Amino acid sequence: MSLRALVVCLCSSASVLSGCGGAGAPPDDGAGEPAAAGAGGSCLSGGQGGAPGAGEAACGGPGARFATRVVSACFGPGQGFGQDRYPDVVLGPPRGAGCCGGSLDVLSLGDGGSIVVAFEGNAIVDGPGADFLVFENAFARGEEDAASVFAELATVEVSEDGAAWSAFPCAADRYPYDGCAGWHPVHANPDENGIDPLDPPSAGGDPFDLAEIGVPLARFVRITDRAGTPDVFDLDAVGVVHALCP
């Protein structure tokens, strides 16, 4: 059995999601329930209240520009870093450590693990260039060779309703890892600098453009560690560049 098959998924009972599904989802045991957890795997529901409905983002006030709620988190084996601060550790803005250092304000997904986040009262919309940013704790090993970045890769998917998902193709076999999350250092850190965490050229992080996969609007983002690779994805934050509610 692969490590990915050991990942178990347990979603919030109030969620509009019918299951974690997609890449990183566990096999079904034939009775409509996820298979039992393998050694080192664990799952948590978001526990952050009901899922937003289709019409919740009505723009009656300022909308959330960073993830405000974890819908579900399905941890794979191999890592448990940050789980003691779950779910707060991945909510709000990033706390990057710059070009050459990895932030510790992160949640490790473990091998093949996944997480679904939502933006209460808001949504990502397609605009010019990058529409949202995923922040990990990648860092450069040396200034002279950009390809020497310490990358921990993940696949990114988006959904409007939490049921149908669209994935960004992730070129994980060699640098540059186009379409993947987890390979751009994070520069923005509101605790330490004035870098705008929603400005792609300066903030760092991995940019994603909805136009590349033909999606006009997304309310949920799912991030899944690339199972079987030596290093696991550590999530810092997810930010909305082009928002339905500014």
JOMOCOR-V668465 format. One record per backbone hydrogen bond with DSSP energy under -0.5 kcal/mol. NH is the residue of the N-H (numbers start at 1). CO is the residue of the C=O. If there is no record, write none. Layout:
# JOMOCOR-V668465
nh = {NH,NH}
co = {CO,CO}
This chain:
# JOMOCOR-V668465
nh = {6,6,7,12,15,25,29,35,38,41,42,44,46,51,56,58,64,67,68,69,71,71,72,73,74,75,75,76,79,83,85,86,89,90,91,92,96,98,101,106,107,108,109,111,113,114,115,116,117,118,119,120,122,124,125,126,131,132,133,134,135,135,136,139,140,146,148,149,150,151,152,154,155,157,158,159,165,166,168,169,171,171,172,178,180,181,186,187,187,188,190,192,193,197,199,200,202,203,204,205,206,207,208,210,212,213,214,215,218,219,220,221,222,223,224,225,226,227,229,235,235,236,237,239,240,241,241,242,243,244,246}
co = {2,3,4,71,12,22,33,27,6,38,75,73,71,14,53,56,120,238,118,118,69,116,116,44,114,42,73,109,76,80,82,83,85,87,88,67,188,186,98,104,235,81,233,77,110,74,223,72,221,69,219,118,119,218,242,216,208,208,239,206,133,237,134,150,99,144,145,146,139,149,182,181,224,222,166,220,163,158,156,167,169,178,170,176,177,154,138,185,203,203,94,189,189,195,196,198,199,199,200,185,134,205,132,208,209,210,211,210,124,159,159,117,157,115,155,113,153,225,226,107,233,135,135,133,65,131,239,131,241,123,244}
